[in-house]
Amino acid sequence: MKIVWKLLRHHLSVGQLTGFFLANLVGLIIVLLGIQLYCDVLPLMAGRDSLLKKEYIVVGKRITALGGLVRQSHTFSTEEIEELRRQPFAQSVGLFTPSRFKVTAGVGMEQAGIRLSTEMFFEAVPDEFIDTDTHQWDFQEEEGVVPIILPRSYLSLYNFGFAQNRRLPKLSEGVLGMIRMEVTLRGAGQTAQYRGRIAGFSNRLNTILVPQKFIDWANRTFAPGERIEPARLIIEVKNPADPALQAYFKAKGYEAEGGAQDAGKVSYLLRVAAGVVTGIGGLISLLAFYVLLLSVFLLLQKNSTNLKNLLLIGYSPAQVARPYYRLTWSLSLCVLLLAEGVVCAMRMVYMARLRELFPTLEGGTLWISLAAGVVIFLVSSLINMVCIHRKVQSLFSQQ
């Protein structure tokens, strides 16, 4: 092996290998940094740590002054829902099922001297559209407990409006989960009381949610025979910035709720920008990889006569190719380790700045970018081995 290495070192081009090293380093840093930045920033746009976050839009019919005065129906018919499901921009469509009975809820914390009671309403959507943990999202009539999901904006209104104005204690999500809630249902000459349990808070759905199973049972029990048509729909879309979606909503008189469409556009543009940056980095890495292959092939070509002699005196193609394997592996491994270190250092810098703007930002995990770097290293090393082996084998076959 020392003979082969001496031949390799004799014709080694430091400039070519340095160019490969720097180009591959820059390309890999861009790729890994793009992936890591996407993972860290996505929670700001999506509300959940998901690399491939689905986009949802809550839509209702536009309410006009004349329509409100004449009590025009603003619910969706079965035909309208089916037509919407057939649109190319709609992945799936969920219905908001409203409660058709009267609901009264009272909450209290005796230790803090808080007691609130109010009339309210319930709605339900299919579980796949809920953006909170649903492992306790179930209703059993015999247990008498109704899980409830509240909009996170309600908690902000209480803490920074009602509570602050009346000098009441501010409540966290964890504390609210321990508050006892009494829910009274009335309708069809019946009255029933249940215990309410706050199961979570939603950023996506601006309503008071209960399980679909509960709302179906309660409507049958306390509002039998009443016609139930949804006034709002939730749509999973491919691209919230799709012009076809905008045109369809305008033609039908639909409107997205509460800027959800704008948030979806920002999230979509974030994914596009991350894809572009990652693509540029990937292209640079690919070009650098090509430079390395050319450098190795040039070394093999310069040493072809001597390598043929080594093969003639008994060296196997694997023994002849092994130093070249080690050269490419060592260079690629150094690039990987240095790139991962640079990405970690840059992440510490930009996360510190982001947390100044968003104190609750947790960021994504480093494992995704680390795993991506390892996969790139393994794939490129395997391709290098195959190419070098074929080149050496071609020299051997010429004997």
DOLUM-91920 format. One line per 3 residues: their letters; for each residue x, y, z of N, C-alpha, C. Coordinates in steps of 0.05 Angstrom, whole numbers, plus 5000, padded with zeros to 4 digits. Layout:
<rs>
a	X/Y/Z/X/Y/Z/X/Y/Z ~ ...
</rs>
This chain:
<rs>
mki	5016/4976/5000/5000/5000/5000/5017/5025/5000 ~ 5041/5024/5012/5059/5047/5012/5067/5055/4984 ~ 5071/5034/4966/5079/5041/4939/5057/5056/4925
vwk	5032/5046/4928/5009/5060/4915/5006/5088/4926 ~ 5009/5091/4952/5006/5117/4964/5027/5137/4954 ~ 5052/5127/4951/5073/5144/4941/5067/5153/4912
llr	5056/5135/4896/5048/5143/4869/5025/5163/4870 ~ 5007/5159/4888/4984/5178/4890/4994/5205/4899 ~ 5012/5206/4919/5021/5231/4930/5039/5246/4910
hhl	5053/5231/4893/5071/5243/4874/5056/5260/4853 ~ 5032/5252/4846/5017/5267/4826/4993/5281/4839 ~ 4993/5284/4864/4971/5297/4878/4970/5327/4873
svg	4946/5337/4865/4942/5365/4859/4929/5378/4883 ~ 4945/5393/4899/4935/5406/4923/4914/5427/4916 ~ 4918/5441/4894/4899/5461/4886/4872/5450/4879
qlt	4871/5427/4865/4846/5415/4857/4831/5405/4882 ~ 4845/5391/4900/4833/5381/4924/4823/5403/4943 ~ 4839/5425/4944/4830/5448/4960/4805/5460/4949
gff	4804/5462/4922/4780/5472/4909/4756/5455/4915 ~ 4759/5428/4913/4737/5410/4920/4729/5414/4949 ~ 4749/5415/4967/4743/5417/4996/4726/5442/5002
lan	4735/5465/4991/4722/5490/4998/4694/5491/4985 ~ 4692/5483/4959/4666/5483/4946/4646/5465/4959 ~ 4655/5440/4966/4637/5421/4979/4630/5431/5007
lvg	4648/5444/5021/4642/5455/5047/4620/5476/5046 ~ 4624/5495/5027/4604/5516/5024/4577/5505/5016 ~ 4577/5486/4997/4551/5474/4989/4538/5459/5011
lii	4553/5443/5026/4541/5428/5048/4530/5446/5070 ~ 4545/5467/5076/4536/5486/5096/4510/5499/5088 ~ 4507/5506/5063/4482/5519/5053/4459/5499/5056
vll	4464/5474/5047/4443/5453/5048/4434/5449/5077 ~ 4453/5444/5095/4446/5437/5123/4435/5461/5137 ~ 4445/5485/5132/4435/5509/5145/4406/5515/5135
giq	4401/5510/5110/4374/5514/5100/4354/5495/5113 ~ 4362/5470/5116/4345/5450/5130/4341/5458/5159 ~ 4362/5465/5173/4360/5472/5201/4344/5497/5206
lyc	4349/5517/5189/4334/5543/5192/4304/5538/5188 ~ 4297/5521/5168/4269/5515/5163/4257/5501/5187 ~ 4271/5482/5199/4261/5468/5223/4257/5487/5246
dvl	4275/5506/5249/4273/5524/5272/4252/5546/5269 ~ 4248/5555/5245/4229/5578/5240/4201/5568/5236 ~ 4197/5544/5227/4171/5534/5220/4150/5537/5243
plm	4158/5532/5268/4138/5535/5290/4126/5563/5291 ~ 4141/5583/5282/4130/5610/5283/4107/5613/5263 ~ 4108/5598/5241/4087/5600/5220/4066/5579/5223
agr	4074/5556/5234/4055/5533/5234/4043/5527/5261 ~ 4056/5534/5283/4046/5529/5309/4052/5501/5319 ~ 4063/5484/5302/4070/5457/5310/4097/5450/5297
dsl	4113/5432/5310/4138/5424/5299/4134/5402/5278 ~ 4131/5412/5254/4127/5393/5233/4141/5402/5208 ~ 4158/5383/5197/4174/5391/5174/4156/5395/5149
lkk	4136/5380/5146/4118/5382/5123/4090/5389/5133 ~ 4088/5413/5142/4062/5421/5154/4041/5424/5133 ~ 4017/5413/5139/3994/5416/5121/3983/5444/5125
eyi	3970/5454/5103/3959/5481/5104/3928/5479/5105 ~ 3916/5494/5123/3887/5494/5126/3876/5522/5124 ~ 3853/5524/5113/3838/5549/5112/3810/5545/5122
vvg	3802/5562/5141/3774/5562/5150/3759/5582/5133 ~ 3737/5573/5121/3723/5590/5102/3693/5591/5109 ~ 3681/5614/5105/3653/5618/5109/3642/5636/5086
kri	3616/5639/5086/3604/5656/5066/3605/5685/5075 ~ 3610/5703/5055/3612/5732/5061/3584/5742/5070 ~ 3584/5757/5092/3559/5768/5103/3557/5797/5094
tal	3536/5804/5079/3532/5831/5070/3511/5844/5087 ~ 3509/5871/5085/3489/5886/5101/3461/5878/5093 ~ 3455/5876/5067/3429/5868/5058/3422/5839/5066
ggl	3442/5821/5064/3437/5794/5071/3432/5790/5100 ~ 3445/5807/5117/3439/5805/5145/3411/5815/5152 ~ 3402/5836/5138/3376/5847/5145/3353/5828/5137
vrq	3356/5814/5114/3335/5796/5105/3339/5768/5115 ~ 3358/5764/5133/3364/5738/5145/3370/5717/5124 ~ 3387/5725/5106/3396/5706/5085/3412/5683/5097
sht	3408/5659/5088/3423/5636/5099/3452/5638/5091 ~ 3470/5633/5110/3498/5633/5105/3511/5606/5110 ~ 3494/5585/5109/3504/5558/5113/3511/5546/5086
fst	3526/5524/5087/3535/5509/5063/3516/5486/5059 ~ 3506/5483/5034/3489/5461/5027/3507/5437/5020 ~ 3495/5413/5019/3510/5389/5012/3522/5392/4984
eei	3507/5404/4965/3518/5407/4938/3542/5425/4938 ~ 3541/5447/4953/3564/5465/4954/3589/5452/4966 ~ 3585/5436/4986/3607/5422/4999/3619/5402/4980
eel	3602/5387/4966/3613/5367/4947/3627/5380/4924 ~ 3617/5403/4915/3630/5418/4893/3658/5427/4902 ~ 3659/5436/4927/3685/5446/4938/3705/5422/4940
rrq	3695/5399/4948/3713/5376/4950/3725/5368/4923 ~ 3711/5374/4902/3720/5366/4875/3741/5386/4864 ~ 3745/5408/4877/3764/5428/4866/3793/5417/4869
pfa	3810/5423/4849/3837/5412/4849/3854/5423/4872 ~ 3848/5447/4882/3864/5458/4904/3857/5447/4931 ~ 3835/5432/4934/3826/5422/4959/3835/5393/4963
qsv	3851/5389/4984/3860/5362/4991/3838/5347/5006 ~ 3826/5360/5025/3803/5349/5040/3787/5372/5052 ~ 3762/5366/5058/3744/5387/5069/3731/5376/5094
glf	3731/5391/5116/3718/5384/5141/3696/5404/5147 ~ 3676/5394/5161/3652/5411/5168/3653/5419/5197 ~ 3646/5444/5203/3641/5453/5230/3612/5445/5237
tps	3609/5427/5256/3582/5419/5264/3574/5435/5289 ~ 3554/5452/5287/3546/5470/5309/3528/5455/5329 ~ 3527/5465/5353/3508/5455/5373/3481/5468/5368
rfk	3459/5453/5368/3432/5463/5364/3416/5464/5390 ~ 3430/5463/5412/3417/5464/5438/3431/5487/5454 ~ 3419/5493/5477/3429/5515/5494/3451/5504/5512
vta	3472/5519/5515/3495/5511/5532/3501/5533/5552 ~ 3504/5526/5577/3513/5544/5598/3537/5532/5611 ~ 3557/5548/5615/3582/5538/5627/3590/5556/5650
gvg	3598/5544/5672/3609/5559/5695/3636/5549/5702 ~ 3655/5566/5707/3682/5559/5716/3688/5573/5742 ~ 3705/5561/5758/3711/5573/5783/3736/5562/5795
meq	3750/5579/5810/3773/5570/5827/3768/5583/5854 ~ 3759/5567/5872/3751/5577/5899/3775/5590/5913 ~ 3799/5578/5909/3822/5589/5923/3828/5618/5914
agi	3824/5623/5888/3830/5650/5877/3806/5668/5878 ~ 3783/5658/5886/3759/5675/5888/3747/5681/5861 ~ 3751/5663/5841/3741/5668/5814/3717/5650/5809
rls	3696/5663/5799/3672/5648/5791/3659/5662/5767 ~ 3658/5648/5745/3647/5659/5720/3626/5640/5709 ~ 3604/5651/5698/3584/5635/5686/3573/5649/5662
tem	3568/5635/5641/3559/5648/5616/3546/5628/5598 ~ 3529/5638/5580/3518/5622/5559/3539/5620/5537 ~ 3541/5598/5524/3561/5594/5503/3551/5575/5482
ffe	3568/5567/5465/3561/5548/5443/3584/5528/5439 ~ 3578/5507/5426/3598/5487/5420/3599/5482/5389 ~ 3622/5475/5379/3625/5465/5352/3644/5442/5352
avp	3643/5426/5330/3661/5403/5328/3670/5402/5299 ~ 3695/5392/5296/3706/5386/5269/3719/5358/5271 ~ 3722/5345/5248/3736/5319/5249/3763/5320/5262
def	3771/5299/5275/3796/5299/5291/3820/5306/5275 ~ 3821/5299/5250/3846/5303/5234/3851/5333/5229 ~ 3832/5350/5234/3836/5379/5230/3843/5394/5256
idt	3845/5379/5278/3852/5392/5303/3882/5394/5306 ~ 3892/5417/5315/3920/5422/5317/3931/5420/5345 ~ 3918/5405/5363/3928/5400/5390/3929/5370/5395
dth	3940/5362/5418/3942/5334/5425/3914/5323/5430 ~ 3908/5301/5417/3881/5289/5418/3881/5262/5433 ~ 3901/5256/5448/3901/5230/5462/3880/5228/5483
qwd	3871/5251/5494/3849/5251/5513/3823/5263/5501 ~ 3822/5263/5474/3800/5275/5460/3778/5255/5455 ~ 3764/5248/5475/3743/5227/5473/3720/5233/5492
fqe	3696/5226/5485/3673/5230/5502/3659/5203/5507 ~ 3655/5197/5533/3639/5173/5541/3616/5183/5558 ~ 3592/5177/5549/3568/5188/5563/3568/5179/5592
eeg	3576/5155/5598/3574/5145/5626/3594/5159/5644 ~ 3616/5170/5633/3635/5184/5649/3626/5213/5656 ~ 3610/5225/5639/3600/5252/5645/3620/5274/5643
vvp	3642/5270/5627/3663/5290/5624/3664/5298/5594 ~ 3664/5324/5589/3665/5335/5562/3692/5349/5558 ~ 3710/5338/5542/3735/5352/5536/3729/5376/5517
iil	3743/5398/5523/3738/5423/5509/3765/5435/5500 ~ 3766/5444/5475/3790/5459/5465/3781/5488/5461 ~ 3797/5506/5472/3791/5535/5470/3811/5548/5451
prs	3803/5569/5437/3823/5585/5422/3844/5597/5441 ~ 3869/5597/5433/3889/5609/5450/3885/5639/5453 ~ 3872/5651/5433/3866/5680/5435/3848/5686/5458
yls	3830/5668/5466/3812/5672/5489/3829/5676/5514 ~ 3849/5659/5518/3866/5661/5541/3881/5688/5542 ~ 3890/5697/5519/3904/5723/5518/3884/5746/5524
lyn	3860/5744/5515/3840/5765/5521/3834/5766/5551 ~ 3833/5742/5564/3827/5742/5592/3851/5754/5608 ~ 3876/5744/5601/3899/5752/5617/3905/5782/5614
fgf	3904/5792/5589/3913/5819/5584/3890/5839/5581 ~ 3865/5830/5584/3842/5847/5583/3826/5846/5609 ~ 3811/5825/5611/3793/5822/5634/3808/5821/5661
aqn	3827/5803/5663/3842/5799/5688/3858/5824/5696 ~ 3871/5836/5677/3888/5859/5683/3871/5883/5691 ~ 3848/5886/5679/3830/5908/5685/3818/5906/5713
rrl	3813/5881/5721/3800/5876/5748/3820/5866/5768 ~ 3845/5867/5762/3867/5859/5780/3863/5830/5790 ~ 3855/5813/5772/3852/5784/5778/3878/5770/5770
pkl	3884/5747/5781/3908/5732/5774/3907/5723/5745 ~ 3930/5725/5732/3932/5715/5705/3935/5684/5706 ~ 3925/5671/5685/3924/5642/5685/3941/5631/5662
seg	3956/5610/5667/3970/5596/5646/3954/5573/5635 ~ 3963/5561/5614/3948/5539/5602/3947/5515/5622 ~ 3969/5511/5636/3970/5489/5656/3950/5493/5678
vlg	3948/5518/5688/3929/5524/5709/3900/5521/5700 ~ 3895/5530/5675/3868/5527/5664/3859/5498/5661 ~ 3879/5480/5657/3873/5452/5654/3863/5440/5680
mir	3868/5454/5703/3859/5444/5729/3833/5457/5738 ~ 3823/5476/5723/3799/5490/5731/3774/5472/5727 ~ 3757/5472/5747/3732/5456/5745/3712/5472/5728
mev	3699/5458/5710/3679/5471/5693/3653/5455/5694 ~ 3631/5469/5698/3605/5456/5699/3590/5464/5673 ~ 3582/5444/5658/3569/5449/5632/3540/5439/5635
tlr	3521/5457/5628/3493/5450/5629/3481/5451/5601 ~ 3468/5429/5593/3456/5427/5566/3426/5428/5569 ~ 3412/5443/5552/3383/5445/5553/3372/5444/5525
gag	3350/5429/5522/3336/5427/5497/3317/5404/5497 ~ 3295/5407/5480/3275/5386/5478/3263/5378/5505 ~ 3261/5398/5522/3249/5393/5549/3267/5378/5568
qta	3293/5376/5561/3311/5361/5578/3334/5380/5588 ~ 3345/5373/5611/3367/5387/5622/3387/5367/5633 ~ 3412/5371/5627/3433/5352/5637/3458/5368/5644
qyr	3472/5359/5664/3497/5372/5673/3521/5353/5669 ~ 3543/5365/5660/3567/5349/5656/3591/5366/5666 ~ 3612/5352/5671/3637/5365/5679/3653/5370/5653
gri	3662/5395/5651/3679/5402/5628/3708/5402/5635 ~ 3725/5393/5617/3754/5392/5622/3768/5404/5598 ~ 3784/5424/5603/3798/5438/5581/3822/5420/5573
agf	3819/5410/5548/3839/5391/5538/3861/5404/5522 ~ 3859/5429/5516/3881/5442/5501/3872/5469/5490 ~ 3890/5482/5475/3885/5508/5463/3894/5507/5434
snr	3878/5519/5417/3882/5518/5388/3890/5545/5377 ~ 3910/5544/5359/3918/5569/5344/3902/5570/5318 ~ 3894/5548/5308/3882/5547/5281/3852/5552/5281
lnt	3837/5542/5301/3808/5543/5301/3798/5562/5322 ~ 3784/5583/5313/3774/5604/5330/3745/5597/5338 ~ 3742/5576/5355/3716/5568/5364/3720/5551/5389
ilv	3698/5544/5402/3699/5527/5426/3693/5498/5416 ~ 3713/5482/5416/3711/5455/5404/3705/5434/5425 ~ 3688/5415/5417/3683/5391/5432/3685/5367/5412
pqk	3688/5343/5422/3691/5320/5403/3667/5317/5385 ~ 3672/5308/5361/3651/5303/5341/3630/5283/5353 ~ 3640/5263/5367/3623/5243/5379/3603/5255/5398
fid	3612/5274/5414/3595/5288/5434/3574/5305/5420 ~ 3583/5321/5400/3564/5340/5388/3542/5325/5373 ~ 3549/5302/5360/3529/5286/5346/3509/5274/5366
wan	3519/5264/5388/3501/5252/5408/3483/5274/5421 ~ 3495/5297/5428/3480/5318/5441/3459/5330/5423 ~ 3465/5333/5397/3445/5344/5378/3421/5324/5375
rtf	3428/5298/5375/3406/5279/5373/3389/5279/5398 ~ 3401/5284/5421/3387/5282/5447/3372/5307/5453 ~ 3385/5330/5450/3373/5355/5459/3362/5372/5436
apg	3366/5364/5411/3354/5379/5389/3346/5359/5367 ~ 3329/5340/5374/3322/5319/5354/3306/5331/5331 ~ 3312/5321/5307/3297/5329/5284/3305/5356/5272
eri	3323/5371/5285/3331/5397/5274/3351/5393/5251 ~ 3348/5409/5231/3366/5407/5208/3393/5421/5215 ~ 3414/5408/5210/3441/5419/5217/3457/5423/5192
epa	3463/5448/5185/3480/5455/5162/3503/5471/5172 ~ 3527/5465/5164/3550/5480/5173/3552/5508/5162 ~ 3560/5527/5179/3564/5554/5169/3593/5559/5162
rli	3610/5541/5170/3639/5544/5163/3650/5517/5155 ~ 3671/5518/5139/3685/5494/5130/3715/5498/5135 ~ 3729/5476/5139/3758/5477/5141/3769/5461/5118
iev	3787/5473/5103/3797/5460/5078/3827/5456/5081 ~ 3836/5432/5075/3865/5427/5072/3872/5433/5043 ~ 3891/5451/5039/3898/5459/5012/3927/5453/5006
knp	3934/5451/4980/3961/5446/4972/3977/5472/4974 ~ 3966/5493/4964/3979/5519/4963/3959/5541/4969 ~ 3961/5554/4992/3942/5575/4999/3944/5600/4981
adp	3966/5602/4966/3969/5625/4948/3960/5618/4919 ~ 3947/5595/4916/3938/5586/4889/3918/5606/4878 ~ 3923/5617/4854/3904/5636/4842/3877/5624/4837
alq	3876/5598/4831/3850/5584/4827/3833/5585/4852 ~ 3846/5582/4875/3831/5583/4900/3820/5611/4905 ~ 3836/5632/4900/3827/5659/4903/3803/5665/4884
ayf	3805/5656/4860/3784/5661/4840/3758/5647/4848 ~ 3761/5622/4857/3738/5606/4865/3723/5619/4889 ~ 3738/5628/4909/3726/5641/4932/3712/5666/4924
kak	3724/5682/4907/3712/5707/4898/3686/5702/4882 ~ 3687/5682/4865/3663/5676/4849/3640/5666/4866 ~ 3646/5651/4887/3626/5639/4903/3617/5656/4927
gye	3632/5678/4932/3625/5695/4955/3635/5684/4981 ~ 3657/5668/4980/3668/5657/5004/3691/5675/5014 ~ 3697/5673/5039/3720/5688/5049/3734/5672/5071
aeg	3761/5674/5071/3777/5660/5091/3775/5675/5117 ~ 3777/5660/5139/3772/5671/5166/3798/5681/5178 ~ 3797/5705/5188/3818/5715/5206/3846/5715/5196
gaq	3850/5720/5170/3878/5721/5160/3891/5694/5158 ~ 3876/5672/5160/3888/5645/5158/3901/5641/5131 ~ 3889/5653/5111/3900/5650/5084/3927/5664/5082
dag	3929/5688/5094/3954/5702/5093/3976/5687/5108 ~ 3969/5675/5131/3989/5660/5146/3997/5635/5130 ~ 3978/5623/5116/3985/5601/5099/4004/5608/5077
kvs	3999/5632/5065/4017/5641/5044/4045/5645/5054 ~ 4048/5657/5078/4074/5661/5090/4088/5634/5094 ~ 4073/5615/5105/4085/5589/5110/4093/5575/5084
yll	4076/5579/5063/4083/5567/5037/4108/5580/5025 ~ 4110/5607/5027/4133/5621/5017/4158/5613/5032 ~ 4155/5607/5058/4177/5598/5074/4188/5572/5064
rva	4170/5553/5057/4178/5528/5047/4192/5531/5019 ~ 4180/5549/5002/4192/5553/4976/4220/5565/4979 ~ 4223/5585/4997/4250/5597/5000/4270/5577/5011
agv	4261/5561/5030/4279/5541/5041/4287/5521/5019 ~ 4268/5514/5002/4273/5495/4980/4293/5507/4961 ~ 4290/5533/4954/4309/5546/4936/4337/5547/4947
vtg	4339/5555/4973/4366/5557/4985/4378/5529/4987 ~ 4363/5509/4995/4373/5482/4996/4381/5472/4969 ~ 4365/5479/4948/4372/5470/4921/4398/5482/4912
igg	4402/5508/4918/4427/5521/4910/4451/5507/4923 ~ 4448/5502/4949/4469/5488/4964/4474/5460/4953 ~ 4452/5446/4945/4455/5420/4934/4470/5421/4907
lis	4464/5441/4891/4477/5444/4865/4507/5449/4869 ~ 4514/5466/4888/4542/5471/4894/4556/5445/4903 ~ 4543/5430/4921/4554/5405/4930/4558/5385/4907
lla	4538/5385/4889/4540/5366/4867/4564/5374/4848 ~ 4567/5400/4843/4590/5408/4827/4616/5402/4841 ~ 4617/5406/4867/4642/5400/4882/4648/5370/4881
fyv	4627/5354/4883/4630/5325/4881/4641/5317/4854 ~ 4632/5331/4833/4641/5325/4806/4671/5333/4804 ~ 4679/5355/4816/4707/5364/4816/4724/5342/4829
lll	4715/5331/4851/4730/5310/4865/4734/5286/4847 ~ 4712/5277/4834/4714/5254/4816/4734/5260/4794 ~ 4733/5284/4782/4752/5291/4761/4781/5290/4772
svf	4785/5300/4796/4812/5300/4808/4822/5271/4812 ~ 4804/5254/4822/4812/5226/4827/4817/5212/4800 ~ 4800/5217/4780/4804/5204/4754/4830/5214/4741
lll	4836/5240/4745/4861/5251/4735/4885/5237/4748 ~ 4884/5233/4774/4905/5219/4788/4908/5191/4778 ~ 4886/5177/4774/4887/5150/4763/4899/5149/4735
qkn	4891/5169/4719/4901/5170/4691/4932/5175/4691 ~ 4941/5194/4708/4969/5199/4709/4985/5175/4719 ~ 4973/5159/4736/4987/5136/4748/4980/5110/4733
stn	4966/5112/4710/4955/5088/4698/4977/5068/4691 ~ 5000/5078/4681/5021/5059/4673/5032/5045/4698 ~ 5038/5060/4719/5048/5048/4743/5028/5029/4757
lkn	5002/5037/4756/4981/5021/4768/4978/4994/4752 ~ 4981/4995/4726/4979/4971/4710/5002/4952/4718 ~ 5026/4964/4723/5048/4948/4731/5043/4934/4758
lll	5031/4950/4777/5024/4938/4803/5004/4915/4800 ~ 4985/4919/4782/4966/4897/4777/4979/4873/4765 ~ 5000/4878/4748/5013/4855/4735/5030/4840/4755
igy	5041/4853/4775/5059/4839/4795/5043/4826/4818 ~ 5016/4828/4816/5000/4813/4835/4982/4829/4853 ~ 4982/4855/4852/4964/4871/4868/4935/4868/4857
spa	4916/4866/4875/4888/4864/4866/4876/4891/4861 ~ 4855/4893/4845/4843/4920/4841/4833/4933/4867 ~ 4824/4917/4886/4815/4929/4911/4839/4941/4926
qva	4863/4928/4926/4886/4939/4939/4896/4964/4926 ~ 4894/4965/4900/4902/4989/4885/4883/5012/4890 ~ 4857/5006/4892/4837/5028/4896/4835/5038/4924
rpy	4845/5021/4944/4840/5028/4972/4851/5056/4980 ~ 4875/5064/4972/4885/5091/4980/4867/5113/4969 ~ 4856/5109/4945/4838/5129/4934/4812/5130/4950
yrl	4802/5107/4959/4779/5107/4976/4784/5124/5001 ~ 4807/5119/5013/4814/5133/5038/4816/5163/5034 ~ 4827/5170/5011/4830/5199/5005/4803/5213/5004
tws	4785/5201/4988/4758/5213/4985/4742/5212/5011 ~ 4744/5190/5026/4730/5188/5051/4740/5209/5071 ~ 4766/5212/5073/4777/5231/5093/4769/5259/5086
lsl	4771/5266/5060/4763/5293/5052/4733/5298/5058 ~ 4716/5279/5050/4687/5282/5055/4680/5283/5084 ~ 4694/5266/5100/4689/5266/5129/4697/5293/5142
cvl	4720/5304/5133/4728/5330/5144/4708/5352/5136 ~ 4698/5350/5111/4678/5369/5103/4653/5367/5120 ~ 4644/5342/5125/4619/5338/5141/4622/5349/5169
lla	4644/5342/5182/4648/5351/5210/4650/5381/5212 ~ 4665/5393/5193/4668/5422/5194/4641/5436/5187 ~ 4626/5425/5168/4600/5437/5161/4581/5435/5184
egv	4580/5412/5197/4562/5409/5220/4569/5428/5242 ~ 4595/5432/5247/4604/5451/5267/4596/5480/5261 ~ 4600/5487/5235/4592/5514/5227/4562/5519/5230
vca	4546/5499/5222/4517/5501/5224/4508/5504/5253 ~ 4520/5489/5271/4513/5491/5299/4520/5518/5310 ~ 4544/5529/5302/4552/5555/5312/4533/5577/5301
mrm	4527/5575/5275/4509/5595/5263/4481/5593/5275 ~ 4472/5569/5282/4446/5565/5294/4445/5579/5322 ~ 4466/5577/5337/4466/5590/5363/4463/5621/5360
vym	4475/5631/5339/4474/5660/5335/4446/5669/5327 ~ 4434/5656/5306/4408/5665/5297/4386/5658/5316 ~ 4389/5636/5332/4368/5629/5351/4368/5649/5374
arl	4391/5660/5381/4392/5680/5402/4377/5705/5393 ~ 4380/5713/5368/4366/5736/5357/4336/5731/5355 ~ 4329/5707/5346/4300/5700/5343/4286/5700/5371
rel	4300/5690/5391/4288/5688/5418/4284/5716/5430 ~ 4300/5735/5421/4295/5763/5430/4269/5773/5419 ~ 4261/5765/5395/4236/5773/5383/4213/5755/5392
fpt	4219/5729/5395/4198/5710/5402/4208/5693/5425 ~ 4203/5703/5450/4214/5690/5474/4205/5661/5477 ~ 4182/5654/5468/4172/5626/5471/4181/5607/5449
leg	4196/5616/5431/4205/5599/5408/4223/5577/5419 ~ 4216/5553/5413/4232/5530/5422/4251/5521/5400 ~ 4244/5525/5375/4261/5517/5353/4257/5487/5347
gtl	4270/5479/5325/4268/5451/5317/4291/5435/5330 ~ 4294/5411/5319/4315/5393/5329/4339/5393/5311 ~ 4363/5389/5322/4387/5388/5306/4391/5362/5292
wis	4376/5342/5301/4380/5315/5290/4373/5313/5261 ~ 4354/5329/5251/4347/5328/5223/4370/5336/5205 ~ 4382/5359/5212/4405/5368/5195/4429/5350/5199
laa	4433/5340/5223/4456/5321/5227/4452/5296/5211 ~ 4427/5286/5211/4421/5262/5196/4424/5267/5166 ~ 4415/5290/5157/4418/5297/5128/4447/5298/5120
gvv	4464/5309/5137/4493/5310/5131/4505/5282/5129 ~ 4498/5265/5148/4508/5238/5147/4499/5223/5122 ~ 4474/5227/5115/4463/5213/5091/4478/5223/5066
ifl	4483/5249/5064/4497/5260/5041/4526/5249/5040 ~ 4539/5247/5063/4566/5236/5065/4566/5207/5056 ~ 4547/5191/5065/4547/5162/5058/4541/5158/5029
vss	4522/5173/5018/4515/5170/4990/4538/5178/4972 ~ 4551/5202/4978/4573/5211/4961/4597/5192/4963 ~ 4602/5181/4988/4625/5162/4991/4620/5137/4975
lin	4595/5127/4976/4588/5103/4961/4591/5107/4931 ~ 4582/5130/4921/4585/5136/4892/4614/5138/4885 ~ 4631/5151/4902/4659/5153/4897/4672/5125/4895
mvc	4665/5107/4914/4676/5080/4914/4669/5065/4888 ~ 4644/5068/4880/4636/5054/4855/4651/5064/4831 ~ 4653/5091/4829/4667/5103/4806/4697/5095/4806
ihr	4710/5097/4829/4738/5090/4830/4742/5060/4824 ~ 4725/5043/4835/4727/5015/4830/4724/5008/4800 ~ 4705/5021/4787/4702/5016/4758/4726/5025/4742
kvq	4738/5048/4750/4761/5059/4736/4785/5040/4739 ~ 4790/5030/4763/4812/5012/4768/4806/4985/4754 ~ 4782/4976/4755/4774/4951/4742/4779/4953/4711
slf	4774/4977/4700/4778/4980/4671/4808/4978/4665 ~ 4826/4988/4683/4854/4985/4679/4862/4955/4680 ~ 4850/4941/4699/4856/4913/4703/4847/4896/4678
sqq	4824/4904/4667/4814/4889/4644/4831/4893/4619 ~ 4847/4915/4619/4864/4920/4595/4889/4903/4595 ~ 4894/4889/4617/4918/4873/4619/4916/4848/4601
</rs>
